Amino acid sequence: MKAPALYDFMNLRKPVSHITFLIFSLLVTIITAFTGKYSGPPPVSFSIFILIFAQLEVFIYFGNRLFADLNFGKSPGEITRIILVRFMIFLTACLMVSMILFILSQYAGLWIKGEDLSKVISNFFHYEIRGWFKSTITGLSVGGIIFIVLLWQSSLRREQKLREENLIFQNETLKNQVNPHFLFNSLNTLSALVNTQPDVAEEFINRLSSIYRYILENSSKDRVPLGVELSFIRDYFFLHKIRDDGKIQLEVKVNETDNSEILPVSLQILVENAIKHNKATRESPLKISIYIENKHVIVKNNLQKMAVQLKSTKIGLKNLAQRVRLMTGKVLIIEETNTDFIVKIPLL
């Protein structure tokens, strides 16, 4: 899966784009005919029209190939360097193709009129290259301005979509976490601990309050330090460990001094998903591992599917996958083997 395309607004797979290019080429041809810049019989105007249309198709094709898969998960400096390098490649490629198309059009025009073709290339480099270069650079400059405007509009749309997705995530997170089932189970466990294990009950209350505090403070953020997210996971797991009494095991092998960041509440979604869809007993505990590999945080659990699977909308995984794509331009990697379920989240 690629990052959102910057050139979706002029995707060449859409017929409307070709029609737009045809109309634009026709308008430019008519304007040049009226201004007298290129005078001659109808075949001359037709060749100008074909030349403009062909260049537009090729230029936009190059633009799509070079700028449609920019990864916004990189740093601003890296993105700037990539854009500058690709823009230089774009200009060079456009000039080369434009020169070839212009020379071919000269060959075609002379061939139609039955004139000598032997001096086309020499005439181009001696007499016509300056005018060709000037008109081509002018066209590319206008195109560059249009590109910047459309890129700006595309960025605004992307940011708006990101805000909408984050708002959906916030609502879904709060709805899923502050739900009667989760709170009911936690309060039942707490009620049993108050009389029998008051010290554990106090710790349980502290961890429960930390969980809700974390969700309220961080669900609206784009990223949090990895160590902070892991502390949240430990609090969340503590509640399940007390309630399930050794049926679930969590192993975290992460250097928390790492300065990496991660999407907030992302690990909790995966841990909750593992607990929800797998059976766990003291004889066959559910084992969840969290570790780092190739700039990804890996959440892995052994598969112990329930005999009767709970109906799942998979909203949590879908929402997380969308947030990963929007924030990093990368994909949430999900793998399932005969023995394990593995999810890989890109670090920020």
GUTOR-933076 format. One record per residue (C-alpha): residue number from 1; residue in one letter; z, y, x. Coordinates in Angstrom, 1 decimal. Each point is the difference from the previous one (the first is absolute). Example, Ala and Ser with C-alpha at 12.3 -4.5 7.8 and 13.67 -1.06 7.14 Angstrom:
GULO   tike   logu        Z        Y        X
GULO      1      A      7.8     -4.5     12.3
GULO      2      S     -0.7      3.4      1.4
! end
This chain:
GULO   tike   logu        Z        Y        X
GULO      1      M      0.0      0.0      0.0
GULO      2      K     -0.9      3.4      1.3
GULO      3      A      1.6      3.4     -0.3
GULO      4      P     -1.2      2.2     -2.9
GULO      5      A     -3.6      1.1      0.8
GULO      6      L     -0.5      3.7      0.7
GULO      7      Y     -3.6     -0.3     -1.1
GULO      8      D      0.6     -1.7     -3.4
GULO      9      F     -1.3      3.2     -1.6
GULO     10      M     -3.5     -0.8      1.3
GULO     11      N      0.0     -3.7      0.3
GULO     12      L     -3.6     -1.1      0.4
GULO     13      R      0.4     -3.0     -2.2
GULO     14      K      0.1      2.4     -3.0
GULO     15      P     -3.5      1.0     -1.3
GULO     16      V      1.3      3.4     -0.9
GULO     17      S      0.2      0.8      3.7
GULO     18      H     -3.7     -0.8      0.6
GULO     19      I     -0.9      2.2     -3.0
GULO     20      T      2.1      2.9      1.4
GULO     21      F     -1.8     -0.3      3.3
GULO     22      L     -3.4     -0.1     -1.7
GULO     23      I      0.8      3.2     -2.0
GULO     24      F      1.4      1.8      3.1
GULO     25      S     -3.1     -1.0      2.1
GULO     26      L     -2.3      1.3     -2.8
GULO     27      L      1.8      3.3     -0.2
GULO     28      V     -0.1      0.6      3.7
GULO     29      T     -3.7     -0.9      0.0
GULO     30      I     -0.8      2.5     -2.8
GULO     31      I      2.1      2.7      1.7
GULO     32      T     -1.9     -0.5      3.3
GULO     33      A     -3.3      0.1     -1.8
GULO     34      F      0.8      3.3     -1.7
GULO     35      T      1.3      1.6      3.1
GULO     36      G     -3.1     -1.0      1.9
GULO     37      K      1.9     -1.5      2.9
GULO     38      Y     -2.1     -3.1     -0.2
GULO     39      S     -3.4      0.8     -1.5
GULO     40      G     -2.8     -2.5     -0.6
GULO     41      P     -1.5     -2.3     -2.6
GULO     42      P      2.1     -2.2     -2.3
GULO     43      P      0.2     -2.9      2.6
GULO     44      V      1.9      2.3      2.3
GULO     45      S      2.6      0.8     -2.7
GULO     46      F      0.2     -3.7     -0.8
GULO     47      S      0.7     -0.9      3.6
GULO     48      I      2.7      2.6      0.2
GULO     49      F      1.6     -1.5     -3.2
GULO     50      I     -0.1     -3.5      1.4
GULO     51      L      1.4      1.2      3.4
GULO     52      I      2.9      1.8     -1.6
GULO     53      F      0.8     -2.9     -2.3
GULO     54      A     -0.2     -2.6      2.8
GULO     55      Q      2.3      2.1      2.2
GULO     56      L      2.6      0.4     -2.8
GULO     57      E      0.1     -3.7     -0.6
GULO     58      V      0.4     -0.8      3.7
GULO     59      F      2.5      2.7      0.7
GULO     60      I      2.3     -1.0     -2.9
GULO     61      Y     -0.4     -3.6      1.0
GULO     62      F      1.3      0.9      3.5
GULO     63      G      2.8      2.0     -1.6
GULO     64      N      1.1     -2.9     -2.1
GULO     65      R     -0.1     -2.4      3.0
GULO     66      L      2.0      2.3      2.3
GULO     67      F      2.5      1.7     -2.2
GULO     68      A      0.7     -2.4     -3.0
GULO     69      D      2.6     -2.1      1.7
GULO     70      L      2.3      2.5      1.8
GULO     71      N      3.5     -1.4      0.2
GULO     72      F      2.5      2.7     -1.1
GULO     73      G      2.9     -2.2      1.3
GULO     74      K     -0.8      1.3      3.5
GULO     75      S      1.5      3.2      1.5
GULO     76      P     -1.7      3.4     -0.7
GULO     77      G     -1.0      0.1      3.7
GULO     78      E     -1.7     -3.4     -0.2
GULO     79      I     -1.7      0.9     -3.2
GULO     80      T     -1.3      3.3      1.4
GULO     81      R     -1.3     -1.8      3.1
GULO     82      I     -1.8     -2.7     -2.0
GULO     83      I     -1.6      2.6     -2.3
GULO     84      L     -1.3      2.1      2.9
GULO     85      V     -1.4     -3.0      1.8
GULO     86      R     -1.7     -1.3     -3.2
GULO     87      F     -1.3      3.4     -0.8
GULO     88      M     -1.7      0.3      3.4
GULO     89      I     -1.5     -3.5     -0.6
GULO     90      F     -1.1      1.2     -3.5
GULO     91      L     -1.7      3.1      1.3
GULO     92      T     -1.8     -1.9      2.8
GULO     93      A     -1.1     -2.8     -2.4
GULO     94      C     -1.2      2.6     -2.6
GULO     95      L     -2.0      2.0      2.5
GULO     96      M     -1.7     -3.2      1.4
GULO     97      V     -0.9     -1.3     -3.4
GULO     98      S     -1.1      3.5     -1.1
GULO     99      M     -2.3      0.3      3.0
GULO    100      I     -1.5     -3.5     -0.6
GULO    101      L     -0.6      0.8     -3.7
GULO    102      F     -1.6      3.3      0.8
GULO    103      I     -2.3     -1.5      2.5
GULO    104      L     -0.9     -2.8     -2.4
GULO    105      S     -0.8      2.6     -2.7
GULO    106      Q     -2.3      1.8      2.4
GULO    107      Y     -1.8     -3.3      0.7
GULO    108      A     -0.3     -0.7     -3.7
GULO    109      G     -1.3      3.5     -0.9
GULO    110      L     -2.7     -0.1      2.8
GULO    111      W     -0.9     -3.6     -0.9
GULO    112      I     -0.5      1.0     -3.7
GULO    113      K     -2.3      2.9      1.1
GULO    114      G     -1.8     -2.2      2.5
GULO    115      E      0.9      2.1      3.0
GULO    116      D      0.7     -1.0      3.6
GULO    117      L      3.5     -1.6      0.4
GULO    118      S      0.1     -0.1      3.8
GULO    119      K      1.7      3.3      0.5
GULO    120      V      2.7     -0.2     -2.6
GULO    121      I      2.9     -0.7      2.4
GULO    122      S     -1.1      2.5      2.6
GULO    123      N     -0.5      2.7     -2.6
GULO    124      F      3.4     -0.7     -1.4
GULO    125      F      1.8      0.4      3.4
GULO    126      H     -2.2      3.0      1.0
GULO    127      Y     -0.2      2.0     -3.2
GULO    128      E      2.0     -1.3     -2.9
GULO    129      I      3.3     -1.2      1.4
GULO    130      R      1.6      3.4     -0.1
GULO    131      G     -0.8      0.5     -3.7
GULO    132      W      1.0     -3.6     -0.8
GULO    133      F      3.3      0.3      1.8
GULO    134      K      0.9      3.3     -1.6
GULO    135      S     -0.7     -1.2     -3.6
GULO    136      T      1.8     -3.3      0.6
GULO    137      I      3.1      1.6      1.5
GULO    138      T      0.0      2.4     -3.0
GULO    139      G     -0.2     -2.9     -2.4
GULO    140      L      2.8     -1.8      1.8
GULO    141      S      2.2      3.1      0.1
GULO    142      V     -0.4      0.4     -3.8
GULO    143      G      0.7     -3.7     -0.4
GULO    144      G      3.1      0.4      2.3
GULO    145      I      1.4      2.7     -2.3
GULO    146      I     -0.6     -2.1     -3.0
GULO    147      F      1.6     -3.0      1.7
GULO    148      I      3.2      2.1      0.9
GULO    149      V      0.2      1.2     -3.6
GULO    150      L     -0.4     -3.5     -1.5
GULO    151      L      2.4     -1.5      2.6
GULO    152      W      2.6      2.6     -1.0
GULO    153      Q     -0.6     -0.9     -3.7
GULO    154      S      0.3     -3.7      0.8
GULO    155      S      3.2      0.6      1.9
GULO    156      L      1.5      1.9     -3.0
GULO    157      R     -1.0     -2.8     -2.3
GULO    158      R      1.5     -2.6      2.4
GULO    159      E      3.3      2.0      0.3
GULO    160      Q      0.1      0.4     -3.8
GULO    161      K     -0.5     -3.8     -0.4
GULO    162      L      2.7     -0.6      2.5
GULO    163      R      2.5      2.2     -1.8
GULO    164      E     -0.8     -1.8     -3.3
GULO    165      E      0.4     -3.4      1.6
GULO    166      N      3.3      1.1      1.5
GULO    167      L      1.2      1.3     -3.3
GULO    168      I     -0.9     -3.4     -1.6
GULO    169      F      1.8     -1.8      2.8
GULO    170      Q      3.1      2.2     -0.5
GULO    171      N      0.2     -0.8     -3.7
GULO    172      E     -0.7     -3.7      0.5
GULO    173      T      2.6     -0.2      2.8
GULO    174      L      2.7      1.6     -2.0
GULO    175      K     -0.9     -2.0     -3.1
GULO    176      N      0.0     -3.3      1.9
GULO    177      Q      3.2      0.7      2.0
GULO    178      V      2.2      1.7     -2.5
GULO    179      N     -0.7     -2.7     -2.6
GULO    180      P      2.5     -1.7     -2.3
GULO    181      H     -0.5     -3.5      1.5
GULO    182      F      0.7      1.1      3.6
GULO    183      L      2.9      2.1     -0.9
GULO    184      F      1.4     -2.6     -2.4
GULO    185      N      0.0     -2.7      2.7
GULO    186      S      1.6      2.3      2.5
GULO    187      L      2.7      1.1     -2.4
GULO    188      N      0.8     -3.6     -0.9
GULO    189      T      0.3     -0.9      3.7
GULO    190      L      2.2      3.0      0.6
GULO    191      S      2.2     -0.9     -3.0
GULO    192      A      0.6     -3.4      1.4
GULO    193      L      0.9      1.4      3.5
GULO    194      V      2.4      2.7     -1.1
GULO    195      N      2.9     -2.4     -0.8
GULO    196      T     -0.8     -2.8      2.5
GULO    197      Q     -1.4      1.9      3.1
GULO    198      P      0.9      3.7     -0.3
GULO    199      D     -1.1      0.8      3.6
GULO    200      V     -3.4     -1.5     -0.6
GULO    201      A     -0.2      1.8     -3.4
GULO    202      E      0.5      3.3      1.8
GULO    203      E     -2.8     -0.8      2.5
GULO    204      F     -2.2     -1.1     -2.9
GULO    205      I      0.5      3.4     -1.8
GULO    206      N     -0.8      1.8      3.2
GULO    207      R     -3.2     -1.9      0.6
GULO    208      L     -1.1      0.3     -3.6
GULO    209      S      0.5      3.8      0.1
GULO    210      S     -1.9      0.2      3.3
GULO    211      I     -2.9     -1.9     -1.6
GULO    212      Y     -0.3      2.5     -2.9
GULO    213      R      0.5      3.0      2.3
GULO    214      Y     -2.8     -1.2      2.3
GULO    215      I     -2.4     -0.5     -2.9
GULO    216      L      0.7      3.4     -1.5
GULO    217      E     -0.3      1.8      3.4
GULO    218      N     -3.0     -1.8      1.4
GULO    219      S     -2.2     -1.3     -2.8
GULO    220      S     -1.9      3.4     -0.1
GULO    221      K     -0.6      0.1      3.8
GULO    222      D     -3.1     -1.2      1.7
GULO    223      R      1.8     -1.7      2.9
GULO    224      V      3.4     -0.8      1.4
GULO    225      P      1.2     -1.3      3.4
GULO    226      L     -0.2     -3.8      0.3
GULO    227      G      3.7     -0.2      0.9
GULO    228      V      1.0      1.8     -3.2
GULO    229      E     -2.1     -2.3     -2.2
GULO    230      L      1.5     -3.0      1.7
GULO    231      S      3.5      1.3     -0.7
GULO    232      F     -0.9      0.3     -3.6
GULO    233      I     -1.3     -3.6      0.1
GULO    234      R      3.3     -1.3      1.4
GULO    235      D      1.9      1.7     -2.8
GULO    236      Y     -2.4     -1.4     -2.6
GULO    237      F      0.3     -3.5      1.5
GULO    238      F      3.8      0.2      0.2
GULO    239      L      0.1      0.1     -3.8
GULO    240      H     -2.1     -3.1     -0.3
GULO    241      K      1.9     -1.8      2.7
GULO    242      I      3.3      0.5     -1.8
GULO    243      R     -1.5     -0.9     -3.4
GULO    244      D     -2.1     -3.0      1.2
GULO    245      D      2.7     -1.3      2.5
GULO    246      G     -2.2     -1.3      2.9
GULO    247      K     -3.1     -0.9     -2.0
GULO    248      I     -2.0      2.8      1.7
GULO    249      Q     -0.3      0.8      3.7
GULO    250      L     -1.3      3.1      1.6
GULO    251      E     -1.0      0.3      3.7
GULO    252      V     -1.0      3.4      1.4
GULO    253      K     -1.5      0.0      3.5
GULO    254      V     -0.9      3.6      0.5
GULO    255      N      1.0      2.5      2.7
GULO    256      E      1.4      2.8     -2.2
GULO    257      T     -0.2      2.5      2.8
GULO    258      D     -3.7      0.0     -0.5
GULO    259      N     -1.2      3.4     -1.3
GULO    260      S     -2.5     -1.6     -2.4
GULO    261      E     -0.1      1.0     -3.6
GULO    262      I     -0.8     -1.9     -3.2
GULO    263      L     -0.6      0.7     -3.7
GULO    264      P      3.4      0.3     -1.8
GULO    265      V      1.2     -2.9     -2.1
GULO    266      S     -3.0     -2.1      1.2
GULO    267      L      2.1     -2.8      1.6
GULO    268      Q      2.3     -0.2     -3.0
GULO    269      I     -2.9     -0.6     -2.3
GULO    270      L     -1.0     -3.0      2.2
GULO    271      V      3.5     -1.4      0.3
GULO    272      E      0.5      0.3     -3.8
GULO    273      N     -3.4     -1.7     -0.6
GULO    274      A      1.1     -2.9      2.2
GULO    275      I      3.3     -0.4     -1.8
GULO    276      K     -1.5      0.3     -3.4
GULO    277      H     -2.8     -2.6      0.4
GULO    278      N      1.7     -2.7      2.0
GULO    279      K      2.8     -2.4     -0.7
GULO    280      A      3.0     -0.1      2.4
GULO    281      T      2.8     -2.5      0.4
GULO    282      R      2.6     -0.6      2.6
GULO    283      E     -1.8     -3.2      1.1
GULO    284      S     -3.4      1.8      0.1
GULO    285      P      0.7      3.7      0.5
GULO    286      L     -2.6      2.7     -0.3
GULO    287      K     -0.6      1.4      3.5
GULO    288      I     -1.4      3.5      0.4
GULO    289      S     -1.0      1.3      3.4
GULO    290      I     -0.9      3.6      1.0
GULO    291      Y     -1.5      0.7      3.4
GULO    292      I     -2.7      2.1      1.7
GULO    293      E     -3.4     -1.2      1.1
GULO    294      N     -3.1      1.9      1.0
GULO    295      K      1.3      3.4     -1.4
GULO    296      H      0.8     -1.7     -3.3
GULO    297      V      3.4     -0.8     -1.6
GULO    298      I     -0.2     -3.6     -1.1
GULO    299      V      2.0     -1.3     -3.0
GULO    300      K     -0.2     -3.8     -0.2
GULO    301      N      1.7     -2.5     -2.2
GULO    302      N     -0.2     -3.7     -0.5
GULO    303      L     -1.8     -1.0     -3.2
GULO    304      Q      2.3     -1.7     -2.5
GULO    305      K     -1.8      0.7     -3.3
GULO    306      M      1.9     -0.5     -3.2
GULO    307      A     -1.1     -2.8     -2.3
GULO    308      V     -0.5      2.5     -2.7
GULO    309      Q     -1.4      3.2      1.5
GULO    310      L      1.1      3.3     -1.4
GULO    311      K     -2.7      2.1     -1.5
GULO    312      S     -0.9      2.6      2.6
GULO    313      T     -2.1      3.2     -0.4
GULO    314      K      0.0      0.4      3.8
GULO    315      I      0.4      3.8     -0.5
GULO    316      G      2.3      0.2      3.0
GULO    317      L     -2.5     -1.5      2.4
GULO    318      K     -3.0      1.9     -1.5
GULO    319      N      1.9      3.3      0.2
GULO    320      L      1.1     -0.6      3.6
GULO    321      A     -3.6     -1.0      1.0
GULO    322      Q     -1.3      3.3     -1.5
GULO    323      R      2.6      2.1      1.8
GULO    324      V     -0.8     -1.8      3.3
GULO    325      R     -3.7      0.7     -0.5
GULO    326      L      0.5      3.7     -0.9
GULO    327      M      2.6      0.7      2.7
GULO    328      T     -1.5     -1.9      2.9
GULO    329      G     -3.6     -0.8     -0.9
GULO    330      K      0.9     -3.6      0.8
GULO    331      V      0.6     -3.0     -2.2
GULO    332      L      3.1     -1.9     -1.0
GULO    333      I     -0.6     -3.5      1.4
GULO    334      I      1.2     -2.8     -2.3
GULO    335      E     -0.2     -3.6      1.2
GULO    336      E      1.1     -3.2     -1.7
GULO    337      T      0.1     -3.4      1.7
GULO    338      N      1.3     -3.4     -1.3
GULO    339      T      3.5      0.9      1.4
GULO    340      D      0.3      3.8      0.3
GULO    341      F     -0.8      3.3     -1.7
GULO    342      I     -0.7      2.8      2.4
GULO    343      V     -0.5      3.7     -0.5
GULO    344      K     -0.9      2.4      2.8
GULO    345      I      0.7      3.8     -0.4
GULO    346      P     -1.6      2.4      2.5
GULO    347      L      2.5      2.2      1.9
GULO    348      L     -0.5      3.7     -0.3
! end
